[in-house]
Amino acid sequence: MRIRTPSWLFVPLLAATGLAAGTPALAAPGDGGSVTTLAHLVDASGRPAFVEVEARTVAEEQRRADALPGSVGHVTEQPVRIAATPDDPGRPLQWALDRLRADDLPGLDVSKQLIAVIDTGVDAAHEDFAAGQVRCDLGTDLVGDRLDPARDGCLDPQGHGTHVAGIAAAVSNNGKGVASIASGTPILPIRAMDAQGAGTSTAVSDGIVYAVDHGATVINVSVSGEYSGAYDSAVAYASAHDVPVVVAAGNNGATGNQALWPASSPGAIAVAALDRDGTVASYSNTSGVADIAAPGTDIYGLDAKTGRYVAKSGTSMAAPAVAASVALYRATHPDSTVVQVRQALAATADAAGDAAAYGAGVVDPYALVSNEVPTVTVSSLTVTRRQRITVRVVAFEPGSRVTVTETYRYPRKNVFISKTVALGTARVSKAGVASRMVTPVQSARAGTLTVRGTGANGQPIRITNAIRVG
């Protein structure tokens, strides 16, 4: 037990995790994380004090706290942060962070996350990265044009990769430059594009494999091009190792709008770009490839060429906002799988409009790390014929009915054909289980299974699962 100073006397300094000092108590299953329980004691003069109580479960802690002499009940310790926006001078220019409620995000320990940026390199010496934040010791150069003598990816002759990395993880509240979504998260720099911003599908695919092999917890690929089987193989390798691959959907919305890769690779998380007014940007690909959307127009961030700051636009700028959100989610859900990451992104996204343009909606990092994310577990993620699968619909109200649909997207003449099959409704049993028949579209390689219903709290829930044909 520890005596706590009355909370009205001071504002505690926060550790990197965002929690006040002290060892958190063991959380009971389903509590969603560690919880510190304190007995609220009040003496005869009305002076409060707080005593930490430890037990095997939170429920037992609460009972012990309530039973302590002088206790008027129990309280739960919560993280706090100063009530001010970051002091980065460029923060007022970052409309995207306003849209994503970045200033409201809790402080999280992101030291164990590693965002791989497969791009034109990352300027590790930029003032808005912390010393050692860009992992030059792990990085690589797959271009080989001698512009990066150390071959570690930590120089950026073009500037694109530095801007992308800064959107994800520039250090916030350091009195310099800009803020970011996942401030200070370590960056794995992988240079796969040259000084003109050009590269090959092989280099990008090799970069994905390299990122997985060197400990990346999420991969950002802000590039696009024509189809190559190398992309599909590399993304499949990452998915098999539970490393999400976040990819720009492409900037050809007004110039053909054909499907692009690696955004179209099965398992990739393709990101569309939003304008300031919240609508999908005219340049953003709307062929049906997008899984989710994020701000992408006039994004103020790091400039490798000058060492200062510049605004850029594109789905390239939208993707790192999602990659950073995934890093935050994985910081709070370290054992999450790629399927669970995709579910969480879709379940917490702000509904926006046409799914072909927005995917599941606009990414919501605050909801992603603040809410319990409902899940759907499917008994088989690979379908080879018409077959019955079991859908375990945790968080849906027992006795209610869920609607199940499957959607397959497959390329034909450089566009995506989308086919949705309504599988009807199923009743949720007391055990939280429902089952439906699934019919694969054999010309497709992959698709999604969507379950819609009502949660135990009465709120509507929509959850998607990736499924594979094979």
C-alpha positions as CSV (number, residue, x, y, z in Angstrom):
1,M,0.0,0.0,0.0
2,R,1.1,3.6,-0.6
3,I,-0.3,6.8,0.9
4,R,-1.1,9.3,-1.9
5,T,-0.8,13.0,-1.5
6,P,-4.2,14.7,-2.0
7,S,-4.6,15.2,-5.7
8,W,-5.6,18.9,-5.4
9,L,-2.1,19.8,-4.1
10,F,-0.3,19.1,-7.4
11,V,-0.4,17.9,-10.9
12,P,1.7,14.7,-11.1
13,L,4.5,14.4,-13.7
14,L,3.6,11.7,-16.2
15,A,5.7,8.8,-17.2
16,A,6.1,7.9,-20.8
17,T,3.1,5.6,-20.5
18,G,0.8,8.5,-19.5
19,L,0.2,7.0,-16.0
20,A,1.2,8.6,-12.7
21,A,4.0,6.9,-10.9
22,G,3.3,3.6,-9.3
23,T,2.9,0.0,-10.2
24,P,-0.5,-0.7,-11.8
25,A,-2.5,-3.5,-10.3
26,L,-3.4,-6.7,-12.1
27,A,-6.5,-6.2,-14.3
28,A,-9.2,-8.8,-14.4
29,P,-9.9,-10.4,-17.8
30,G,-11.9,-8.2,-20.0
31,D,-10.9,-5.0,-18.3
32,G,-8.9,-3.9,-21.3
33,G,-5.7,-3.0,-19.5
34,S,-4.0,-2.4,-16.1
35,V,-6.0,-0.7,-13.4
36,T,-4.8,1.0,-10.2
37,T,-7.4,0.9,-7.4
38,L,-7.1,3.4,-4.5
39,A,-9.1,3.5,-1.2
40,H,-10.5,7.0,-0.7
41,L,-9.9,7.9,3.0
42,V,-11.2,11.0,4.8
43,D,-10.2,11.9,8.3
44,A,-12.2,13.9,10.9
45,S,-11.1,17.2,9.5
46,G,-12.2,16.3,6.0
47,R,-8.7,15.9,4.7
48,P,-8.5,13.2,2.0
49,A,-5.8,10.7,1.4
50,F,-5.5,7.9,-1.1
51,V,-4.1,4.4,-0.4
52,E,-3.3,2.0,-3.2
53,V,-4.8,-1.5,-2.7
54,E,-3.4,-4.5,-4.5
55,A,-5.1,-7.9,-5.1
56,R,-5.4,-10.6,-7.7
57,T,-8.4,-9.0,-9.4
58,V,-9.8,-5.5,-9.7
59,A,-13.1,-6.6,-8.1
60,E,-11.2,-7.9,-5.0
61,E,-9.1,-4.6,-4.9
62,Q,-12.3,-2.6,-4.8
63,R,-13.8,-4.7,-2.0
64,R,-10.6,-4.3,0.1
65,A,-10.5,-0.6,-0.6
66,D,-14.1,-0.1,0.5
67,A,-13.5,-2.1,3.7
68,L,-10.4,-0.1,4.9
69,P,-11.0,2.0,8.1
70,G,-12.0,5.5,7.3
71,S,-12.7,4.6,3.6
72,V,-15.6,6.3,1.9
73,G,-15.2,4.2,-1.2
74,H,-12.7,3.4,-3.9
75,V,-11.4,5.4,-6.8
76,T,-9.5,4.4,-10.0
77,E,-6.3,6.1,-10.9
78,Q,-6.4,7.7,-14.4
79,P,-3.8,9.2,-16.7
80,V,-3.8,13.0,-17.0
81,R,-2.0,15.5,-19.1
82,I,-1.7,19.3,-19.1
83,A,-4.7,21.1,-20.5
84,A,-2.8,22.8,-23.3
85,T,-2.2,22.2,-27.0
86,P,1.4,21.3,-28.0
87,D,3.8,24.3,-28.1
88,D,5.1,23.4,-31.6
89,P,5.0,26.6,-33.5
90,G,3.6,24.9,-36.6
91,R,0.8,23.3,-34.7
92,P,-1.9,25.9,-35.7
93,L,-1.3,25.0,-39.4
94,Q,-2.0,21.3,-38.8
95,W,-5.7,21.1,-39.5
96,A,-5.4,17.3,-39.8
97,L,-4.6,16.9,-36.1
98,D,-7.7,18.9,-35.2
99,R,-9.8,16.6,-37.4
100,L,-8.3,13.5,-35.7
101,R,-8.4,14.9,-32.1
102,A,-4.7,14.3,-31.8
103,D,-4.4,16.7,-28.8
104,D,-6.8,14.6,-26.8
105,L,-4.9,11.4,-27.3
106,P,-3.6,9.9,-24.0
107,G,0.2,9.7,-23.4
108,L,1.3,6.2,-24.4
109,D,4.5,4.3,-24.3
110,V,5.4,3.9,-27.9
111,S,9.0,2.9,-27.3
112,K,8.3,-0.7,-28.3
113,Q,6.7,0.3,-31.6
114,L,8.7,0.6,-34.8
115,I,7.1,2.3,-37.9
116,A,8.9,1.2,-41.1
117,V,8.8,4.0,-43.7
118,I,9.5,2.5,-47.1
119,D,10.1,5.7,-49.2
120,T,12.9,8.1,-50.3
121,G,14.8,7.8,-47.0
122,V,14.3,9.7,-43.8
123,D,16.5,12.7,-42.7
124,A,17.5,11.5,-39.3
125,A,19.1,14.8,-38.5
126,H,15.9,16.9,-38.8
127,E,15.3,18.9,-35.7
128,D,11.8,17.5,-35.1
129,F,13.1,14.0,-34.6
130,A,14.6,13.0,-31.3
131,A,18.2,11.8,-31.2
132,G,18.2,8.1,-32.1
133,Q,14.5,8.1,-33.0
134,V,15.2,7.3,-36.6
135,R,16.9,3.9,-36.3
136,C,19.9,4.3,-38.6
137,D,21.3,1.2,-37.0
138,L,18.5,-0.9,-38.5
139,G,17.8,1.0,-41.7
140,T,18.9,0.2,-45.2
141,D,19.2,1.7,-48.7
142,L,17.8,-0.5,-51.5
143,V,18.4,2.1,-54.3
144,G,22.2,2.0,-54.4
145,D,22.7,5.3,-56.2
146,R,25.5,6.5,-53.9
147,L,23.4,9.4,-52.5
148,D,23.3,7.6,-49.2
149,P,26.9,6.6,-48.5
150,A,26.1,4.9,-45.2
151,R,23.4,2.8,-46.9
152,D,21.2,3.1,-43.8
153,G,18.3,5.0,-45.2
154,C,19.0,8.0,-43.0
155,L,19.5,10.6,-45.8
156,D,16.6,11.8,-48.0
157,P,17.6,13.5,-51.2
158,Q,14.0,13.8,-52.3
159,G,12.2,14.8,-49.1
160,H,9.0,12.7,-49.5
161,G,10.0,10.1,-46.9
162,T,10.9,12.6,-44.2
163,H,7.6,14.4,-44.6
164,V,5.8,11.0,-44.3
165,A,7.8,10.0,-41.2
166,G,7.1,13.3,-39.6
167,I,3.4,13.0,-40.1
168,A,3.5,9.8,-38.2
169,A,6.0,10.5,-35.4
170,A,7.6,14.0,-35.3
171,V,8.2,14.9,-31.6
172,S,5.3,16.9,-30.3
173,N,5.5,19.6,-27.6
174,N,9.2,20.2,-28.0
175,G,8.9,23.9,-29.1
176,K,10.0,23.0,-32.6
177,G,8.2,22.6,-35.9
178,V,5.1,20.4,-35.8
179,A,3.2,17.9,-33.7
180,S,2.3,14.4,-34.8
181,I,-0.1,11.5,-34.0
182,A,2.4,9.0,-32.5
183,S,5.0,11.5,-31.1
184,G,8.4,10.1,-30.8
185,T,7.7,6.6,-32.1
186,P,10.9,5.0,-33.5
187,I,11.2,5.0,-37.3
188,L,12.8,2.3,-39.4
189,P,14.1,4.1,-42.5
190,I,14.1,2.0,-45.7
191,R,15.1,3.9,-48.8
192,A,13.5,2.3,-51.9
193,M,12.9,5.4,-54.0
194,D,15.5,7.6,-55.6
195,A,16.0,11.4,-55.6
196,Q,13.3,11.8,-58.3
197,G,10.8,9.8,-56.2
198,A,11.0,6.8,-58.6
199,G,11.6,3.2,-57.8
200,T,10.7,-0.4,-58.6
201,S,8.1,-2.9,-57.3
202,T,11.0,-5.2,-56.4
203,A,12.7,-2.6,-54.2
204,V,9.4,-1.8,-52.4
205,S,8.6,-5.5,-52.0
206,D,12.0,-6.2,-50.7
207,G,11.6,-3.3,-48.3
208,I,8.4,-4.8,-46.9
209,V,10.2,-8.1,-46.3
210,Y,13.2,-6.3,-44.8
211,A,10.9,-4.3,-42.4
212,V,9.3,-7.5,-41.2
213,D,12.6,-9.2,-40.6
214,H,14.0,-6.2,-38.7
215,G,11.2,-5.8,-36.2
216,A,8.7,-3.4,-37.7
217,T,5.3,-3.4,-35.9
218,V,3.6,-1.4,-38.7
219,I,4.8,-0.6,-42.2
220,N,4.0,2.5,-44.2
221,V,4.2,2.5,-48.0
222,S,3.3,5.8,-49.5
223,V,3.9,4.8,-53.1
224,S,1.8,3.4,-55.9
225,G,2.1,1.8,-59.4
226,E,0.9,-0.9,-61.7
227,Y,0.3,-4.5,-60.7
228,S,3.2,-6.8,-59.8
229,G,2.9,-10.2,-58.1
230,A,5.9,-9.2,-55.9
231,Y,3.6,-6.8,-54.0
232,D,1.1,-9.5,-53.2
233,S,3.8,-11.9,-52.0
234,A,5.5,-9.3,-49.8
235,V,2.2,-8.1,-48.2
236,A,1.2,-11.8,-47.6
237,Y,4.6,-12.3,-45.8
238,A,4.0,-9.3,-43.6
239,S,0.4,-10.4,-42.8
240,A,1.6,-13.9,-41.9
241,H,3.9,-12.3,-39.4
242,D,1.2,-10.0,-38.1
243,V,2.7,-6.8,-39.3
244,P,0.1,-4.5,-40.8
245,V,1.1,-2.8,-44.1
246,V,-0.5,0.6,-44.6
247,V,-0.5,1.9,-48.2
248,A,-1.5,5.0,-50.0
249,A,-4.5,4.3,-52.2
250,G,-3.1,6.4,-55.1
251,N,-3.5,9.9,-56.5
252,N,-5.2,9.0,-59.9
253,G,-8.8,9.7,-58.9
254,A,-9.1,12.4,-61.6
255,T,-6.9,10.6,-64.2
256,G,-8.3,7.2,-64.9
257,N,-9.0,6.0,-61.3
258,Q,-7.7,2.5,-62.1
259,A,-6.7,0.3,-59.2
260,L,-3.1,0.7,-58.1
261,W,-0.7,-1.5,-56.1
262,P,0.4,-2.3,-53.5
263,A,-2.8,-0.7,-52.2
264,S,-4.8,-3.4,-54.0
265,S,-2.7,-6.3,-52.6
266,P,-4.8,-8.6,-50.4
267,G,-4.2,-7.8,-46.8
268,A,-2.9,-4.2,-47.4
269,I,-4.7,-1.4,-45.6
270,A,-5.3,1.2,-48.4
271,V,-5.8,4.8,-47.3
272,A,-7.8,7.5,-49.2
273,A,-7.1,11.2,-48.7
274,L,-9.5,13.8,-47.3
275,D,-9.6,17.6,-48.1
276,R,-10.0,20.1,-45.4
277,D,-13.8,20.0,-45.7
278,G,-13.9,16.3,-44.9
279,T,-14.7,15.0,-48.3
280,V,-12.5,12.7,-50.3
281,A,-9.9,14.7,-52.3
282,S,-10.5,14.8,-56.1
283,Y,-7.1,13.2,-56.7
284,S,-7.7,10.3,-54.3
285,N,-8.4,6.9,-55.9
286,T,-12.1,5.9,-55.5
287,S,-12.1,2.6,-57.5
288,G,-13.0,0.6,-54.4
289,V,-9.5,0.0,-53.2
290,A,-9.7,2.2,-50.0
291,D,-10.1,0.5,-46.7
292,I,-10.1,3.8,-44.6
293,A,-9.6,7.5,-45.1
294,A,-7.4,10.2,-43.4
295,P,-6.5,13.8,-44.0
296,G,-4.2,14.2,-47.0
297,T,-4.5,17.7,-48.4
298,D,-2.3,20.6,-47.3
299,I,-0.5,18.6,-44.6
300,Y,2.1,20.7,-43.0
301,G,5.2,18.8,-42.0
302,L,9.0,18.2,-42.2
303,D,11.1,19.3,-45.2
304,A,14.3,17.4,-45.6
305,K,15.7,19.7,-48.3
306,T,15.7,22.8,-46.1
307,G,15.6,21.2,-42.6
308,R,12.5,23.3,-42.0
309,Y,8.8,22.7,-42.9
310,V,6.5,22.5,-45.9
311,A,2.9,21.5,-46.8
312,K,2.3,18.6,-49.1
313,S,-0.8,16.8,-50.5
314,G,-1.6,13.3,-51.5
315,T,-2.7,9.9,-50.3
316,S,1.0,9.6,-49.4
317,M,0.2,12.1,-46.6
318,A,-2.9,10.2,-45.5
319,A,-1.3,6.8,-45.1
320,P,1.1,7.7,-42.2
321,A,-1.8,9.1,-40.2
322,V,-3.3,5.6,-40.3
323,A,0.1,3.9,-39.7
324,A,0.6,6.1,-36.6
325,S,-2.9,5.2,-35.4
326,V,-2.0,1.6,-35.8
327,A,1.2,2.1,-33.8
328,L,-0.9,3.6,-30.9
329,Y,-3.3,0.7,-31.1
330,R,-0.6,-1.8,-30.9
331,A,1.0,0.0,-28.0
332,T,-2.2,-0.7,-26.1
333,H,-2.9,-4.1,-27.7
334,P,0.6,-5.5,-28.1
335,D,-0.6,-9.0,-29.0
336,S,-3.1,-7.8,-31.7
337,T,-3.1,-9.6,-35.0
338,V,-3.4,-8.0,-38.4
339,V,-7.0,-9.2,-38.5
340,Q,-7.7,-7.5,-35.2
341,V,-6.0,-4.3,-36.3
342,R,-8.2,-4.2,-39.4
343,Q,-11.3,-4.9,-37.3
344,A,-10.4,-2.2,-34.9
345,L,-9.8,0.4,-37.6
346,A,-13.1,-0.3,-39.3
347,A,-15.1,-0.6,-36.0
348,T,-13.9,2.8,-34.7
349,A,-13.8,4.7,-38.0
350,D,-16.1,7.7,-38.4
351,A,-18.7,6.9,-41.0
352,A,-18.2,9.2,-43.9
353,G,-19.9,8.2,-47.2
354,D,-19.5,5.9,-50.2
355,A,-17.4,2.9,-49.2
356,A,-15.6,2.9,-52.6
357,A,-14.2,6.3,-51.7
358,Y,-13.9,6.3,-47.9
359,G,-13.7,2.6,-47.1
360,A,-14.9,2.1,-43.6
361,G,-14.8,5.8,-42.9
362,V,-12.3,8.3,-41.4
363,V,-9.7,6.9,-39.1
364,D,-10.3,7.8,-35.4
365,P,-7.1,7.3,-33.4
366,Y,-8.8,8.6,-30.2
367,A,-11.6,6.0,-30.4
368,L,-9.0,3.4,-31.4
369,V,-7.1,3.6,-28.2
370,S,-9.9,4.8,-25.9
371,N,-12.7,2.3,-26.6
372,E,-13.1,-1.4,-26.2
373,V,-13.2,-2.6,-29.8
374,P,-15.8,-5.3,-30.6
375,T,-14.5,-8.3,-32.5
376,V,-15.8,-10.9,-34.8
377,T,-14.0,-14.2,-35.0
378,V,-14.6,-16.3,-38.1
379,S,-13.9,-20.1,-37.9
380,S,-12.3,-20.0,-41.4
381,L,-10.6,-17.1,-43.1
382,T,-10.1,-19.1,-46.3
383,V,-13.1,-20.4,-48.3
384,T,-12.7,-22.8,-51.2
385,R,-16.4,-23.6,-51.9
386,R,-19.9,-22.9,-50.6
387,Q,-19.5,-23.7,-46.9
388,R,-20.8,-22.9,-43.5
389,I,-18.6,-20.9,-41.2
390,T,-19.1,-20.0,-37.6
391,V,-19.1,-16.3,-36.8
392,R,-18.4,-15.6,-33.2
393,V,-19.9,-12.2,-32.6
394,V,-18.6,-11.0,-29.3
395,A,-20.1,-7.7,-28.1
396,F,-23.4,-8.2,-29.9
397,E,-26.5,-8.4,-27.8
398,P,-27.6,-12.1,-27.3
399,G,-30.9,-12.8,-28.8
400,S,-30.5,-10.0,-31.4
401,R,-30.0,-10.6,-35.1
402,V,-27.0,-9.8,-37.2
403,T,-26.8,-9.2,-40.9
404,V,-24.0,-10.8,-42.7
405,T,-22.7,-9.8,-46.1
406,E,-19.6,-10.7,-48.1
407,T,-17.9,-8.5,-50.6
408,Y,-15.2,-9.5,-53.1
409,R,-13.2,-7.0,-55.2
410,Y,-11.2,-8.2,-58.1
411,P,-9.3,-6.4,-60.9
412,R,-10.6,-6.4,-64.5
413,K,-9.1,-4.2,-67.2
414,N,-7.4,-1.9,-64.6
415,V,-10.5,-1.3,-62.6
416,F,-11.9,-3.1,-59.5
417,I,-15.1,-5.0,-59.9
418,S,-16.9,-5.2,-56.6
419,K,-19.5,-7.9,-55.8
420,T,-21.5,-8.0,-52.6
421,V,-23.4,-11.1,-51.6
422,A,-26.1,-10.7,-48.9
423,L,-26.0,-13.8,-46.7
424,G,-29.1,-12.9,-44.8
425,T,-29.5,-12.6,-41.0
426,A,-28.6,-14.9,-38.1
427,R,-29.7,-14.9,-34.5
428,V,-27.0,-14.4,-31.9
429,S,-27.1,-17.2,-29.3
430,K,-26.5,-16.7,-25.6
431,A,-23.0,-17.8,-26.2
432,G,-22.5,-15.0,-28.7
433,V,-22.3,-17.2,-31.7
434,A,-24.1,-17.0,-35.1
435,S,-23.4,-18.9,-38.3
436,R,-24.0,-18.4,-42.0
437,M,-23.1,-20.0,-45.4
438,V,-20.3,-18.3,-47.3
439,T,-20.0,-18.6,-51.1
440,P,-16.7,-17.5,-52.6
441,V,-16.3,-15.7,-55.8
442,Q,-13.8,-17.8,-57.5
443,S,-12.3,-15.2,-59.8
444,A,-11.4,-13.1,-56.7
445,R,-8.4,-13.6,-54.5
446,A,-9.8,-12.0,-51.4
447,G,-12.7,-10.2,-49.9
448,T,-14.4,-9.1,-46.7
449,L,-17.1,-10.5,-44.4
450,T,-19.1,-7.8,-42.8
451,V,-21.4,-8.3,-39.7
452,R,-23.8,-5.6,-38.7
453,G,-25.9,-5.6,-35.6
454,T,-26.6,-4.1,-32.2
455,G,-24.1,-4.1,-29.4
456,A,-24.9,-4.9,-25.7
457,N,-25.0,-1.2,-25.1
458,G,-27.7,-0.7,-27.7
459,Q,-25.4,1.0,-30.2
460,P,-25.0,-0.2,-33.8
461,I,-21.9,-2.1,-34.6
462,R,-20.3,-2.9,-38.0
463,I,-17.3,-5.2,-38.1
464,T,-15.3,-6.6,-41.0
465,N,-13.0,-9.5,-41.5
466,A,-10.7,-10.1,-44.4
467,I,-11.3,-13.5,-46.0
468,R,-9.3,-15.2,-48.7
469,V,-10.3,-17.4,-51.6
470,G,-8.1,-20.4,-52.2
